[in-house]
Amino acid sequence: MPENSTEVTAAGIARLAGVGRAAVSNWRRRHPDFPRPVGGTDTSPSFALPEIEQWLRDQGKLAEVPLRERVWQQVAGHPAGAVTALIHAGCALLVVRDRPTAWLEITAVSDARMAEVLPAALDEVLTARLGPGRAVSTPTGPELLPSVPLLRGTAELAAETGARKAFEFLFVRRLDANPRQYAPTPPDLAALMAALAEPDAPRPGAAGVGRTAVRTVLDPAAGTGALLRAVGGPAALYAQEADPDLAALVALRLALHAENAAGEPAAPPADGPARGAITVRAGDTLRTDAFPRLAVDTVLCHPPFNERNWGHDELAYDPRWEYGVPARTESELAWVQHALARLREGGTAVLLMPPAAASRRSGRRIRADLLRRGALRAVIALPAGAAPPYGIPLHLWVLRKPGAGRHPAPELLVVDTAESPEASPAAGGRDRIDWTAVRATALDAWHAFDRAGGPEGEDAARTLRAPGTDRAEAPVDRPGVSRAVPVIELLDDDVDLAPARHLPSPATGGGAAELAGVRERLDDTLKLTARLTPPPAAPREPSRRTLTTVGELARSGALRLRTGTGAGGGSAPVLTEHDVLAGTAPSGAPAGAPAPGEEPLLLEPGDVVVPVLGGVTVTRVVDEATAGAVLGRNLQLLRPDPAALDPWFLAGFLRGTANNRQASSYASTATRLDARRLQLPRLPLDEQRGYGERFRALAEFEDALRTAGRLGGQLVQGLHDGLTDGTVAPE
């Protein structure tokens, strides 16, 4: 085995071969020539990647390792760790993109010579991109030597996908492999926060934004860099991150995300920031601020929540606490005041906040002062699942730095995006948020409020028209969704800013007229349910039938068996596990363009979908309305040959309780269904269709029952709400 060869675990082998980890364990037991472990532990051994590749090819289990998988395995198995490997790869990709000719000359020599000459090129590019005092140190030749095969492979991957996409693939794979180590800001949420902070139409008396040729943006808790990546237009970006390794990765991610502007200075010149300037520093922002004299146009921040050890004692007399000294339990209000301290007059900050920060009594004095002085402009409630922790509906706070001689704003905008009527019916959980509706609700309300209210507090109309057009914009006040609340109403003993407290929801049924419509639809559905009720079951003696399994049918070509990933479907929606269990339309957000070498798994009419997680006997036959959607995670697809199998016959027998029980495996926390073990009888196609028609009729009856239950619940709750709020008469 070559020295410093990349090692791969059993999970990595399974990924390379496209099988489960159990298959790798079987290969180790059954094949005496399977490569021996070269590292790891007895319970988690590691193997040499070249030996594994050769063995898989010899066994006919692998034609060729995809380049992206090879590069990732080199990152994951790097002797100095995956983070070091990613930093080296990111540095090399900057040279590949900004100095392509120099890279070709450097790679034309031996590995040892390449490690010797590469540091000089890296230092030149890193200094040009990130300036002096950067978060990324130039690696030395000995440090780079184990990484040379990785760097060659990374450059090859960049030739296929581009340097930015190559690094993004490796970076995101690292995040996915270590979900507990990072708390990333989801891309859709980052885009919304950046859009809220973007300069819109000029505001009366606004100062700061527009005073410099290039917009300046700071993220004082950069995390994975998602917020600064979402900033549009020419901007100088500043970031600080407490973890030095993550700070280095963020600097490289932002540098590769920026447009190629070779030769343009990265460090701000004497007369102001340069377009595309990127300045990233490592360190604890609250204790050791890397930018104490910086005044920016925009601050975007996803701070750590519920920190007790944020520096309360040593920072008691810090000049940033202009609105009051935060309590030990109010670390989020320390971040709010830090953001305001780094803004120019009139600059805007958007922070992601836990809902408790809007109502905890320990922070009421600071919240009150933020309101009195007009610094806090909006509180926007997000649906649960928008960001970690996913079970909590987080808030966005929009702040603006007050200026000298400007009157405080008399109102606060509160918005509840989860209550928007445009929101998807399936919204309300991770991977099921209708971000298009959330974005439209938040931005429409904020832009209308910002133009109407203005920083001077003028009394403007609640519904505006876009400048130069006849199109009416969304109103600020929408029942249950958004409202401009007078500050005087908020300055009570609690100073509770939670939108739900100031946005009483309208009646669930929408008033007496709409409740009448719900009742009419319920009546029609109940009549349909009565017609679809199955006839009495005709008893008969159990018959002995020859059985087969899904696995046998797959081997014979009677059906194809695939597992969903939810990735790579372009603009097509994703059929999620929740959709299959609830019988709803595909509700998952489009997965975007497929990754290189990855084909999207699109549903076709007649496909049968079964959840991977057992314990629930449910199947779904894909119809024309669902066709074209992407198969989501934790779902298995069975695509029968119509000349051999009737899809409804297949789905009906797969749903049997006993069938599911014998095909399920049991772990400590979940039951997992192995579709290959599901059984069904061998019957001629005509007999299959007879069974299929009966199963189809049962599915229609089940759908009618589900619809009746939903309408009945809506009618009951609507009548309760109408009677209690006075919109429905008791007689």
Disulfide bonds with the S-S distance in Angstrom:
none
